[in-house]
């Protein structure tokens, strides 16, 4: 519904649409989690894998999703391209090839950035899950 209510967006192309959708999905999931009064650093936190987006999004406790969002915000400040790749793949559900097309980079660059971003995020997330 948030996407439907956005009236002032001038859609540039398919890539722009998917980027907005991935960002909106991220915001919706995090807002939903925070709206339930979830504690960001819940002591019942569990180890997560960034390849498990569907299971993580269905996490009824939500602490993992909020932790990923916090870490992703930090990554955006350090390396916006890697953060966008994570957002498109993790929250948008795009494949490597689709992500490459959306960002106008090669699939190899997506994979390289995805691996580096995952390693960086997992290091950042260690504080939540240890």
PyMOL commands that set and color helices and strands:
alter all, ss='L'
color gray80, all
select helices_A, chain A and resi 14-35+53-57+63-78+80-91+96-103+107-129
alter helices_A, ss='H'
color red, helices_A
deselect
rebuild
show_as cartoon
